[in-house]
Amino acid sequence: MSSTLLKNKAEDSRRNILIVGVGNRLLGDEGAGLHIIDRLSRMPIPSHVDVVDCGCDLLSLASYANKPRKIIVIDAMRAGGKPGSVYRFDYAELGATQSQVRSAHQLKTLETLELLKHVYPDLCDCQITLIGVEPQTIGLSIDLSREVRDSLADVTRLVLEEASPQSSKERGLCRSSRDSAYI
């Protein structure tokens, strides 16, 4: 499946943030990243941000023409928390945590990003942030579980914070909100 650019404004050299949703809409909570992309596509997005639905094919980012300064990847992610928990990881700082975080895909999100960095060295200096939602149910269904559905507003808010000019170092890596843990 090729990526579908949902927000494609006129060429603008300021566009330097790419928000990417990953998942499978037919497998319940596995589609959480794509549901966030759907929400974002209905919102006013700054002109320096592109929003992309990659479906199950994160490798399709290779066809993205503009070299982003930052990539924000949204995916269902098993990290041992309660269903609906929200996680935030800086890709460069994952290190030992990497073995504890699993995507629900056959080719893990982290492995795919590493492969993309090897194949496309321009991505090596790109800041990559992973935002995950702990799934409750992954199985044949087009519906999200209540726990994941209830976390969508928190995830959307976190993604928009990440895309804002004040993101990164000003905000700590760990914090919690309601029943969500940003890691």
GUPA-208311 format. One record per atom (N, C-alpha, C): residue number from 1; x, y, z. Coordinates in Angstrom, 3 decimals, always signed. Last residue first. Layout:
N
(NUM; (X; Y; Z)) ...
***
This chain:
183
(183; (+5.782; +8.139; +28.048)) (183; (+7.127; +7.641; +28.357)) (183; (+8.100; +8.139; +27.313)) (182; (+2.975; +9.049; +29.573)) (182; (+3.814; +9.435; +28.445)) (182; (+5.225; +9.030; +28.804)) (181; (+0.214; +7.281; +30.430)) (181; (+1.604; +7.517; +30.826)) (181; (+2.393; +7.870; +29.580)) (180; (-3.146; +7.928; +31.371)) (180; (-2.127; +7.716; +30.351)) (180; (-0.743; +8.012; +30.907)) (179; (-5.328; +8.570; +32.872)) (179; (-4.858; +7.190; +32.959)) (179; (-3.754; +6.898; +31.959)) (178; (-4.268; +11.838; +33.352)) (178; (-5.407; +10.919; +33.544)) (178; (-4.879; +9.507; +33.697)) (177; (-0.937; +11.766; +32.586)) (177; (-2.156; +12.536; +32.480)) (177; (-3.317; +11.566; +32.529)) (176; (+2.557; +12.036; +33.313)) (176; (+1.318; +11.286; +33.194)) (176; (+0.139; +12.238; +33.175)) (175; (+5.842; +11.859; +31.921)) (175; (+4.800; +12.531; +32.682)) (175; (+3.528; +11.729; +32.527)) (174; (+9.060; +12.095; +30.618)) (174; (+8.093; +11.292; +31.365)) (174; (+7.089; +12.188; +32.078)) (173; (+10.553; +13.983; +29.277)) (173; (+10.233; +12.742; +28.591)) (173; (+9.163; +11.944; +29.318)) (172; (+9.468; +17.449; +29.472)) (172; (+10.169; +16.267; +29.958)) (172; (+9.731; +15.017; +29.226)) (171; (+9.791; +20.004; +27.171)) (171; (+8.859; +19.113; +27.829)) (171; (+9.630; +17.880; +28.263)) (170; (+11.944; +21.216; +25.979)) (170; (+11.220; +21.966; +27.000)) (170; (+10.272; +21.075; +27.795)) (169; (+12.866; +19.465; +23.984)) (169; (+13.615; +19.580; +25.233)) (169; (+12.848; +20.298; +26.339)) (168; (+9.936; +19.067; +22.253)) (168; (+11.257; +18.479; +22.493)) (168; (+11.776; +18.733; +23.887)) (167; (+8.091; +22.034; +21.228)) (167; (+8.229; +20.654; +21.677)) (167; (+9.678; +20.311; +21.963)) (166; (+7.500; +24.534; +20.239)) (166; (+8.017; +24.470; +21.600)) (166; (+8.246; +23.042; +22.084)) (165; (+6.319; +24.233; +17.727)) (165; (+7.708; +24.705; +17.800)) (165; (+8.316; +24.583; +19.192)) (164; (+4.429; +21.132; +17.644)) (164; (+4.545; +22.564; +17.890)) (164; (+6.011; +22.970; +17.995)) (163; (+4.307; +18.442; +17.477)) (163; (+4.458; +19.169; +16.210)) (163; (+4.619; +20.670; +16.414)) (162; (+3.830; +17.714; +20.101)) (162; (+5.094; +17.307; +19.463)) (162; (+5.361; +18.096; +18.183)) (161; (+1.224; +18.670; +20.364)) (161; (+2.301; +19.257; +21.169)) (161; (+3.657; +18.948; +20.545)) (160; (-0.058; +16.897; +18.615)) (160; (-0.027; +18.325; +18.292)) (160; (+1.031; +19.062; +19.110)) (159; (+0.326; +14.519; +20.075)) (159; (+0.887; +14.656; +18.721)) (159; (+0.986; +16.128; +18.335)) (158; (-1.156; +15.108; +22.397)) (158; (+0.286; +14.864; +22.485)) (158; (+0.964; +15.025; +21.122)) (157; (-3.762; +15.306; +21.301)) (157; (-3.152; +16.458; +21.980)) (157; (-1.628; +16.307; +22.059)) (156; (-4.068; +12.660; +20.415)) (156; (-4.119; +13.776; +19.470)) (156; (-3.462; +15.014; +20.065)) (155; (-3.996; +11.304; +22.862)) (155; (-2.976; +11.039; +21.834)) (155; (-2.924; +12.201; +20.848)) (154; (-6.284; +12.325; +24.119)) (154; (-4.959; +12.515; +24.724)) (154; (-3.852; +12.320; +23.696)) (153; (-8.259; +11.411; +22.329)) (153; (-8.094; +12.853; +22.544)) (153; (-6.727; +13.152; +23.156)) (152; (-7.970; +8.571; +22.546)) (152; (-7.691; +9.273; +21.290)) (152; (-7.491; +10.776; +21.466)) (151; (-8.731; +7.120; +24.763)) (151; (-7.405; +7.756; +24.798)) (151; (-7.114; +8.613; +23.563)) (150; (-11.163; +5.939; +24.207)) (150; (-11.129; +6.986; +25.230)) (150; (-9.789; +7.718; +25.271)) (149; (-10.320; +3.972; +22.406)) (149; (-11.156; +5.073; +21.918)) (149; (-11.126; +6.243; +22.906)) (148; (-9.036; +2.258; +24.201)) (148; (-8.256; +2.963; +23.181)) (148; (-9.041; +4.152; +22.643)) (147; (-11.246; +1.440; +25.766)) (147; (-10.047; +2.004; +26.387)) (147; (-9.220; +2.803; +25.380)) (146; (-13.049; +0.335; +23.919)) (146; (-13.428; +1.539; +24.663)) (146; (-12.186; +2.219; +25.235)) (145; (-11.382; -0.638; +20.870)) (145; (-11.888; -0.921; +22.211)) (145; (-12.228; +0.404; +22.896)) (144; (-12.539; +0.162; +17.562)) (144; (-11.552; +0.280; +18.623)) (144; (-12.193; -0.113; +19.953)) (143; (-13.693; -1.883; +14.850)) (143; (-13.954; -1.024; +16.000)) (143; (-12.776; -1.008; +16.962)) (142; (-13.409; -3.755; +12.969)) (142; (-13.146; -2.382; +12.530)) (142; (-13.335; -1.388; +13.667)) (141; (-11.737; -6.850; +13.490)) (141; (-12.774; -5.904; +13.887)) (141; (-12.410; -4.533; +13.323)) (140; (-9.833; -9.431; +14.327)) (140; (-10.673; -9.013; +13.211)) (140; (-11.843; -8.162; +13.707)) (139; (-7.639; -8.042; +16.785)) (139; (-8.335; -9.146; +16.146)) (139; (-9.258; -8.581; +15.095)) (138; (-6.582; -6.913; +19.644)) (138; (-6.121; -6.951; +18.261)) (138; (-6.688; -8.224; +17.660)) (137; (-7.493; -4.955; +22.340)) (137; (-7.889; -6.054; +21.472)) (137; (-7.291; -5.887; +20.089)) (136; (-6.018; -2.972; +23.622)) (136; (-6.782; -3.936; +24.413)) (136; (-7.012; -5.177; +23.564)) (135; (-2.789; -1.399; +23.144)) (135; (-4.046; -1.967; +22.660)) (135; (-4.710; -2.872; +23.690)) (134; (-1.382; +1.619; +24.007)) (134; (-1.463; +0.215; +24.428)) (134; (-2.802; -0.351; +23.976)) (133; (-0.094; +3.673; +21.579)) (133; (-1.268; +3.434; +22.418)) (133; (-1.297; +1.939; +22.728)) (132; (+2.741; +5.834; +21.025)) (132; (+2.020; +4.574; +20.966)) (132; (+0.843; +4.541; +21.907)) (131; (+4.872; +7.661; +19.175)) (131; (+3.759; +7.799; +20.105)) (131; (+2.904; +6.552; +19.938)) (130; (+8.199; +8.440; +18.645)) (130; (+7.184; +7.398; +18.534)) (130; (+6.126; +7.651; +19.597)) (129; (+10.091; +10.702; +16.799)) (129; (+9.344; +10.478; +18.035)) (129; (+8.292; +9.416; +17.761)) (128; (+13.132; +11.582; +15.468)) (128; (+11.988; +10.685; +15.332)) (128; (+11.378; +10.456; +16.706)) (127; (+14.928; +13.980; +13.728)) (127; (+14.413; +13.597; +15.038)) (127; (+13.168; +12.748; +14.833)) (126; (+17.392; +13.227; +11.329)) (126; (+15.998; +13.576; +11.566)) (126; (+15.596; +13.118; +12.975)) (125; (+19.792; +12.307; +10.515)) (125; (+19.800; +13.508; +11.355)) (125; (+18.395; +14.017; +11.659)) (124; (+19.034; +10.093; +8.981)) (124; (+19.861; +9.893; +10.182)) (124; (+19.881; +11.116; +11.090)) (123; (+17.762; +10.536; +6.619)) (123; (+16.916; +10.434; +7.802)) (123; (+17.721; +10.308; +9.092)) (122; (+19.715; +10.380; +4.712)) (122; (+19.195; +11.712; +5.035)) (122; (+18.324; +11.686; +6.290)) (121; (+20.125; +7.646; +4.211)) (121; (+20.954; +8.307; +5.229)) (121; (+20.481; +9.713; +5.589)) (120; (+18.132; +5.280; +3.608)) (120; (+18.046; +6.705; +3.314)) (120; (+18.798; +7.484; +4.386)) (119; (+18.856; +2.786; +4.601)) (119; (+18.634; +2.931; +3.163)) (119; (+18.635; +4.393; +2.737)) (118; (+19.049; +3.285; +7.327)) (118; (+20.185; +2.701; +6.605)) (118; (+20.060; +2.919; +5.102)) (117; (+16.541; +4.303; +7.929)) (117; (+17.722; +5.141; +8.180)) (117; (+18.953; +4.599; +7.455)) (116; (+14.920; +2.102; +7.311)) (116; (+14.792; +3.346; +6.539)) (116; (+16.017; +4.241; +6.720)) (115; (+15.769; +0.349; +9.362)) (115; (+16.001; +0.010; +7.956)) (115; (+15.928; +1.263; +7.082)) (114; (+14.755; +1.745; +11.564)) (114; (+16.202; +1.505; +11.457)) (114; (+16.570; +1.179; +10.010)) (113; (+12.022; +1.602; +11.008)) (113; (+12.683; +2.912; +11.063)) (113; (+14.194; +2.763; +10.931)) (112; (+11.699; -1.196; +11.211)) (112; (+11.436; -0.521; +9.941)) (112; (+12.105; +0.848; +9.911)) (111; (+12.228; -1.630; +13.914)) (111; (+13.074; -2.259; +12.893)) (111; (+12.911; -1.552; +11.551)) (110; (+10.092; -0.175; +15.027)) (110; (+11.466; +0.226; +15.299)) (110; (+12.436; -0.367; +14.282)) (109; (+7.866; -1.623; +14.084)) (109; (+8.038; -0.224; +13.725)) (109; (+9.483; +0.206; +13.914)) (108; (+8.500; -4.982; +12.988)) (108; (+8.305; -3.985; +14.028)) (108; (+8.576; -2.573; +13.512)) (107; (+6.706; -6.838; +10.917)) (107; (+7.972; -6.114; +10.923)) (107; (+7.777; -4.949; +11.876)) (106; (+4.088; -7.431; +11.893)) (106; (+5.095; -8.474; +11.761)) (106; (+6.491; -7.860; +11.726)) (105; (+2.774; -5.138; +14.409)) (105; (+3.021; -5.577; +13.036)) (105; (+4.039; -6.697; +13.010)) (104; (+2.485; -4.007; +16.838)) (104; (+1.624; -5.149; +16.578)) (104; (+1.837; -5.702; +15.169)) (103; (+5.631; -3.331; +18.385)) (103; (+4.529; -2.940; +17.523)) (103; (+3.681; -4.185; +17.301)) (102; (+6.884; -3.247; +21.629)) (102; (+6.604; -4.040; +20.445)) (102; (+5.443; -3.427; +19.684)) (101; (+9.355; -2.670; +23.950)) (101; (+8.323; -2.030; +23.147)) (101; (+8.119; -2.847; +21.883)) (100; (+11.500; -3.856; +25.116)) (100; (+10.239; -3.924; +25.841)) (100; (+9.070; -3.365; +25.037)) (99; (+13.700; -3.320; +23.572)) (99; (+13.260; -4.710; +23.636)) (99; (+11.904; -4.850; +24.334)) (98; (+14.069; -0.545; +24.008)) (98; (+13.621; -1.030; +22.711)) (98; (+13.094; -2.462; +22.777)) (97; (+15.273; +0.171; +26.309)) (97; (+13.813; +0.095; +26.329)) (97; (+13.288; -0.590; +25.076)) (96; (+17.942; +0.517; +25.694)) (96; (+17.531; -0.715; +26.364)) (96; (+16.021; -0.893; +26.372)) (95; (+17.332; +2.879; +23.248)) (95; (+18.342; +1.996; +23.822)) (95; (+17.771; +0.723; +24.393)) (94; (+15.886; +5.379; +22.808)) (94; (+15.237; +4.130; +23.190)) (94; (+16.197; +3.149; +23.852)) (93; (+16.743; +7.808; +21.915)) (93; (+16.989; +7.502; +23.316)) (93; (+16.387; +6.175; +23.752)) (92; (+15.954; +8.119; +19.312)) (92; (+17.389; +8.151; +19.586)) (92; (+17.716; +7.728; +21.016)) (91; (+13.136; +8.191; +19.557)) (91; (+13.791; +7.058; +18.911)) (91; (+15.273; +6.986; +19.276)) (90; (+11.470; +8.978; +22.387)) (90; (+12.402; +9.542; +21.413)) (90; (+13.178; +8.372; +20.856)) (89; (+8.146; +8.025; +22.999)) (89; (+9.550; +7.654; +23.000)) (89; (+10.309; +8.499; +21.992)) (88; (+5.247; +7.846; +24.816)) (88; (+6.042; +8.731; +23.966)) (88; (+7.502; +8.336; +24.121)) (87; (+2.069; +6.251; +25.167)) (87; (+3.514; +6.266; +25.344)) (87; (+4.154; +7.247; +24.367)) (86; (-0.881; +5.744; +26.949)) (86; (-0.242; +6.468; +25.853)) (86; (+1.244; +6.567; +26.166)) (85; (-3.226; +3.132; +27.560)) (85; (-2.073; +3.932; +28.001)) (85; (-1.386; +4.529; +26.785)) (84; (-5.082; +1.402; +26.531)) (84; (-5.369; +2.825; +26.405)) (84; (-4.241; +3.712; +26.902)) (83; (-4.465; -1.119; +28.897)) (83; (-5.019; -0.754; +27.597)) (83; (-5.433; +0.716; +27.587)) (82; (-1.563; -0.487; +30.930)) (82; (-2.994; -0.758; +30.832)) (82; (-3.466; -0.403; +29.422)) (81; (+1.658; -1.644; +29.633)) (81; (+0.750; -0.807; +30.419)) (81; (-0.688; -1.260; +30.308)) (80; (+3.413; -3.014; +27.974)) (80; (+3.128; -3.543; +29.297)) (80; (+2.205; -2.716; +30.159)) (79; (+3.631; -2.163; +25.455)) (79; (+4.749; -1.818; +26.333)) (79; (+4.459; -2.224; +27.773)) (78; (+2.645; -2.333; +22.234)) (78; (+2.594; -3.103; +23.485)) (78; (+3.843; -2.788; +24.298)) (77; (+1.039; +0.022; +20.339)) (77; (+2.333; -0.381; +20.861)) (77; (+2.150; -1.123; +22.186)) (76; (-0.145; +1.476; +17.385)) (76; (-0.494; +0.643; +18.531)) (76; (+0.818; +0.034; +19.017)) (75; (+1.324; +4.687; +16.523)) (75; (+1.077; +3.271; +16.292)) (75; (+0.514; +2.627; +17.552)) (74; (+2.800; +7.364; +14.886)) (74; (+1.728; +6.976; +15.812)) (74; (+1.335; +5.538; +15.489)) (73; (+5.702; +9.275; +14.635)) (73; (+5.046; +8.034; +14.230)) (73; (+4.041; +7.645; +15.303)) (72; (+6.976; +12.135; +13.439)) (72; (+6.199; +11.657; +14.583)) (72; (+5.403; +10.451; +14.089)) (71; (+10.015; +13.482; +12.472)) (71; (+8.960; +12.533; +12.119)) (71; (+8.298; +12.084; +13.408)) (70; (+11.654; +16.444; +11.492)) (70; (+11.115; +15.617; +12.564)) (70; (+10.025; +14.719; +12.003)) (69; (+12.490; +17.441; +9.167)) (69; (+13.359; +17.689; +10.317)) (69; (+12.955; +16.757; +11.450)) (68; (+12.120; +15.586; +6.087)) (68; (+11.602; +16.213; +7.300)) (68; (+12.696; +16.451; +8.335)) (67; (+12.471; +16.170; +2.788)) (67; (+13.245; +15.649; +3.919)) (67; (+12.749; +16.340; +5.187)) (66; (+9.820; +15.376; +0.594)) (66; (+10.483; +16.385; +1.421)) (66; (+11.248; +15.727; +2.559)) (65; (+8.753; +12.942; -0.514)) (65; (+9.700; +13.778; -1.253)) (65; (+10.476; +14.751; -0.369)) (64; (+8.359; +9.647; +0.340)) (64; (+8.064; +11.006; +0.769)) (64; (+9.141; +11.939; +0.224)) (63; (+9.056; +7.069; -0.141)) (63; (+8.587; +7.839; -1.287)) (63; (+8.256; +9.285; -0.928)) (62; (+9.634; +6.044; +2.326)) (62; (+10.754; +6.247; +1.406)) (62; (+10.338; +7.083; +0.202)) (61; (+7.303; +5.448; +3.528)) (61; (+7.873; +6.770; +3.813)) (61; (+9.036; +7.079; +2.888)) (60; (+6.769; +2.819; +3.102)) (60; (+6.312; +3.745; +2.066)) (60; (+6.781; +5.170; +2.329)) (59; (+7.443; +1.475; +5.366)) (59; (+8.494; +1.635; +4.359)) (59; (+8.075; +2.582; +3.236)) (58; (+5.075; +1.159; +6.683)) (58; (+5.909; +2.279; +7.101)) (58; (+7.048; +2.516; +6.111)) (57; (+2.321; -0.103; +5.951)) (57; (+3.578; -0.040; +5.210)) (57; (+4.392; +1.191; +5.567)) (56; (-0.234; -0.189; +6.820)) (56; (+0.685; -1.185; +7.394)) (56; (+2.084; -1.084; +6.815)) (55; (-0.789; +3.240; +6.572)) (55; (-1.389; +1.919; +6.694)) (55; (-0.415; +0.980; +7.383)) (54; (+0.160; +5.769; +6.510)) (54; (+1.012; +4.737; +5.900)) (54; (+0.366; +3.365; +5.937)) (53; (-0.992; +8.832; +6.131)) (53; (-1.531; +7.527; +6.515)) (53; (-0.688; +6.488; +5.786)) (52; (+0.396; +11.887; +7.174)) (52; (+0.434; +10.769; +6.235)) (52; (-0.145; +9.512; +6.880)) (51; (+0.641; +15.324; +7.140)) (51; (+0.009; +14.214; +7.834)) (51; (-0.138; +13.077; +6.827)) (50; (+3.062; +17.879; +7.561)) (50; (+2.361; +16.966; +6.657)) (50; (+1.829; +15.810; +7.489)) (49; (+3.580; +21.214; +8.557)) (49; (+3.318; +19.835; +8.969)) (49; (+2.593; +19.089; +7.853)) (48; (+3.666; +23.870; +8.084)) (48; (+4.953; +23.176; +8.122)) (48; (+4.814; +21.700; +8.487)) (47; (+1.096; +24.860; +8.329)) (47; (+1.611; +24.615; +6.977)) (47; (+2.954; +23.892; +6.965)) (46; (-0.833; +23.225; +10.927)) (46; (+0.103; +24.261; +10.456)) (46; (+0.732; +23.879; +9.109)) (45; (-4.164; +22.170; +10.408)) (45; (-2.786; +21.754; +10.665)) (45; (-1.859; +22.854; +10.149)) (44; (-7.370; +21.940; +11.617)) (44; (-6.426; +22.841; +10.946)) (44; (-5.000; +22.471; +11.386)) (43; (-8.681; +18.577; +11.263)) (43; (-8.291; +19.727; +12.074)) (43; (-7.410; +20.666; +11.245)) (42; (-9.068; +16.256; +9.968)) (42; (-10.241; +17.118; +10.092)) (42; (-9.946; +18.388; +10.884)) (41; (-6.718; +14.916; +10.221)) (41; (-7.076; +15.374; +8.870)) (41; (-8.300; +16.282; +8.877)) (40; (-6.735; +14.103; +12.872)) (40; (-5.871; +15.220; +12.482)) (40; (-6.253; +15.773; +11.111)) (39; (-8.484; +11.907; +12.683)) (39; (-8.838; +13.067; +13.511)) (39; (-8.044; +14.296; +13.078)) (38; (-6.947; +10.209; +11.020)) (38; (-8.284; +10.656; +10.599)) (38; (-8.699; +11.908; +11.372)) (37; (-4.767; +9.787; +12.714)) (37; (-4.563; +10.502; +11.445)) (37; (-5.895; +11.018; +10.914)) (36; (-6.074; +8.266; +14.652)) (36; (-5.520; +9.570; +15.025)) (36; (-5.291; +10.406; +13.767)) (35; (-6.630; +6.008; +13.141)) (35; (-7.762; +6.784; +13.675)) (35; (-7.294; +8.172; +14.118)) (34; (-4.056; +5.083; +12.749)) (34; (-4.801; +5.594; +11.590)) (34; (-6.027; +6.396; +12.034)) (33; (-3.364; +4.211; +15.292)) (33; (-2.574; +5.261; +14.643)) (33; (-3.309; +5.895; +13.473)) (32; (-5.259; +2.090; +15.708)) (32; (-5.310; +3.328; +16.496)) (32; (-4.544; +4.473; +15.831)) (31; (-5.443; -0.440; +14.588)) (31; (-5.674; +0.715; +13.727)) (31; (-5.663; +2.051; +14.445)) (30; (-5.294; -2.241; +16.622)) (30; (-4.107; -2.124; +15.769)) (30; (-4.234; -0.917; +14.836)) (29; (-7.820; -2.477; +17.677)) (29; (-6.938; -1.454; +18.234)) (29; (-5.641; -1.283; +17.451)) (28; (-8.990; -4.063; +14.798)) (28; (-9.354; -3.417; +16.058)) (28; (-8.373; -2.338; +16.470)) (27; (-8.052; -4.662; +12.181)) (27; (-7.635; -5.448; +13.342)) (27; (-7.853; -4.708; +14.660)) (26; (-8.503; -3.059; +10.048)) (26; (-9.321; -4.270; +10.133)) (26; (-9.005; -5.119; +11.354)) (25; (-6.660; -1.014; +9.978)) (25; (-8.026; -0.692; +10.405)) (25; (-8.903; -1.927; +10.600)) (24; (-3.497; -1.153; +11.029)) (24; (-4.420; -1.899; +10.184)) (24; (-5.827; -1.692; +10.733)) (23; (-0.812; +1.329; +10.990)) (23; (-1.747; +0.372; +11.567)) (23; (-2.615; -0.303; +10.533)) (22; (+0.381; +4.618; +11.525)) (22; (+0.672; +3.254; +11.109)) (22; (-0.371; +2.343; +11.734)) (21; (+0.778; +7.982; +10.577)) (21; (-0.048; +6.979; +11.240)) (21; (+0.239; +5.615; +10.647)) (20; (+2.990; +10.603; +10.993)) (20; (+2.734; +9.362; +10.278)) (20; (+1.890; +8.425; +11.135)) (19; (+3.884; +13.815; +10.310)) (19; (+3.121; +13.006; +11.257)) (19; (+2.633; +11.779; +10.492)) (18; (+6.706; +15.662; +9.818)) (18; (+5.881; +14.647; +9.186)) (18; (+5.220; +13.825; +10.284)) (17; (+7.919; +18.883; +9.413)) (17; (+7.454; +17.876; +10.364)) (17; (+6.486; +16.947; +9.632)) (16; (+8.508; +20.881; +7.667)) (16; (+9.605; +20.063; +8.125)) (16; (+9.200; +19.069; +9.202)) (15; (+7.915; +23.369; +5.614)) (15; (+7.327; +22.083; +5.991)) (15; (+8.437; +21.147; +6.412)) (14; (+9.184; +25.556; +4.619)) (14; (+9.043; +25.488; +6.073)) (14; (+8.472; +24.147; +6.529)) (13; (+9.013; +25.489; +1.908)) (13; (+10.281; +25.067; +2.489)) (13; (+10.210; +24.987; +4.007)) (12; (+6.367; +24.195; +0.284)) (12; (+6.689; +25.196; +1.281)) (12; (+7.935; +24.734; +1.992)) (11; (+4.102; +23.502; -2.242)) (11; (+5.479; +23.360; -1.770)) (11; (+5.830; +24.516; -0.859)) (10; (+0.711; +23.511; -0.982)) (10; (+1.712; +23.907; -1.973)) (10; (+3.102; +23.765; -1.382)) (9; (-0.244; +20.615; +0.999)) (9; (-0.314; +22.023; +0.651)) (9; (+0.748; +22.324; -0.392)) (8; (-1.743; +17.995; +1.695)) (8; (-0.696; +18.278; +0.729)) (8; (-0.846; +19.718; +0.269)) (7; (-2.713; +15.779; +3.866)) (7; (-2.596; +17.230; +3.838)) (7; (-1.445; +17.549; +2.900)) (6; (-2.490; +13.100; +3.188)) (6; (-3.803; +13.657; +3.488)) (6; (-3.808; +15.174; +3.452)) (5; (-0.977; +10.984; +1.091)) (5; (-0.748; +12.274; +1.723)) (5; (-2.093; +12.941; +1.920)) (4; (-0.652; +7.693; +1.561)) (4; (-1.593; +8.677; +1.054)) (4; (-1.356; +9.967; +1.809)) (3; (+1.718; +5.251; +0.540)) (3; (+1.230; +6.234; +1.511)) (3; (+0.310; +7.225; +0.824)) (2; (+0.648; +2.139; -0.895)) (2; (+1.447; +3.362; -0.905)) (2; (+0.851; +4.369; +0.065)) (1; (+0.853; -1.172; +0.000)) (1; (+0.000; +0.000; +0.000)) (1; (+0.898; +1.233; +0.000)) 
***
